[in-house]
Amino acid sequence: MPFASLSPSALPPLALADPAPGPLGIAKRIVFLQAETTLATSQALIPQLQGSLAATLSNLAVLDAERTVFDREDTDAASAGQLAINHLSLYRSLGGGTKMPKPPVLNDKP
């Protein structure tokens, strides 16, 4: 049974009956009153706790979204770096960046 659905009527009938006279009856009544007070206090706190839980879940959703954005940005940066490396490899494979030998000097003089 959920805690929010508890009420004094949910307590056993013996707890609601008039206690027997004497110290034992007084002790039972004190325990019953403490339980009733605790139950009422707890039921009053439930809406506040639910509001806090909703706010916490909302904050967790924001943090999760921020983490996802960070992961995507990190992946994007890694991809950009790999793309630059691939461009350099392509440039070199096509002959770029190599030093050309000097053309031979032709002597036109006899």
C-alpha positions in Angstrom: 0.0 0.0 0.0 1.5 3.4 -1.0 2.4 5.7 1.9 0.3 8.5 0.6 -2.9 6.4 0.8 -2.5 5.7 4.5 -4.9 7.3 6.8 -6.0 6.9 10.4 -8.9 4.7 9.2 -6.2 2.4 7.7 -4.9 1.6 11.1 -6.1 -1.6 12.8 -9.4 -1.3 14.7 -7.8 -2.1 18.0 -5.6 1.0 17.7 -8.7 3.1 17.4 -10.6 1.6 20.2 -10.5 3.3 23.6 -7.4 2.1 25.3 -7.6 0.0 28.5 -7.2 2.0 31.7 -3.8 2.0 33.3 -0.2 2.6 32.1 -0.4 0.1 29.2 -3.5 1.8 27.8 -1.9 5.3 28.1 1.2 4.0 26.4 -0.9 2.6 23.5 -2.7 5.9 23.1 0.6 7.8 23.1 2.0 5.5 20.4 -1.2 5.9 18.4 -1.2 9.7 18.6 2.5 9.8 17.6 1.8 7.5 14.6 -1.2 9.7 13.7 0.9 12.9 13.9 3.8 11.3 11.9 1.3 10.2 9.3 -0.2 13.7 9.0 3.2 15.3 8.8 4.4 12.9 6.2 1.3 13.3 4.1 1.8 17.1 4.2 5.4 16.6 2.9 4.5 14.4 0.0 3.4 17.3 -2.4 6.7 19.2 -1.6 8.7 16.1 -2.2 6.9 15.4 -5.5 7.7 19.0 -6.5 11.3 18.6 -5.6 11.5 15.3 -7.5 10.0 16.9 -10.6 12.5 19.7 -10.4 15.4 17.2 -9.9 14.2 15.2 -12.9 14.0 18.4 -14.9 17.6 19.3 -13.9 18.7 15.8 -14.8 17.1 16.1 -18.2 19.0 19.4 -18.8 22.3 17.8 -17.7 21.7 14.8 -19.9 21.0 17.1 -22.9 24.2 19.1 -22.1 26.2 15.9 -21.9 24.8 14.8 -25.3 25.7 18.2 -26.9 29.2 17.9 -25.4 29.6 14.4 -26.8 28.4 15.6 -30.2 30.9 18.5 -30.2 33.7 16.2 -29.1 32.9 13.8 -31.9 32.7 16.7 -34.4 36.2 18.0 -33.3 37.6 14.5 -33.7 36.1 14.1 -37.1 37.5 17.5 -38.2 40.9 16.4 -37.1 40.7 13.1 -39.0 39.4 15.0 -42.1 42.5 17.2 -42.0 44.8 14.2 -41.7 43.0 12.5 -44.7 43.3 15.7 -46.8 47.1 15.7 -46.1 47.4 12.0 -47.0 45.5 12.6 -50.3 47.7 15.7 -51.1 50.9 13.7 -50.5 49.6 10.6 -52.5 48.9 12.9 -55.4 52.5 14.1 -55.3 52.1 17.3 -53.3 54.8 18.4 -50.9 57.6 16.6 -52.8 60.6 18.6 -54.0 61.0 18.6 -57.7 64.5 18.0 -59.0 66.1 20.9 -60.8 65.8 20.7 -64.5 69.1 20.0 -66.3 70.9 23.0 -67.5 71.3 23.0 -71.3 74.4 24.6 -72.6 73.6 26.3 -75.9 77.2 27.5 -76.3 79.4 25.5 -78.7 
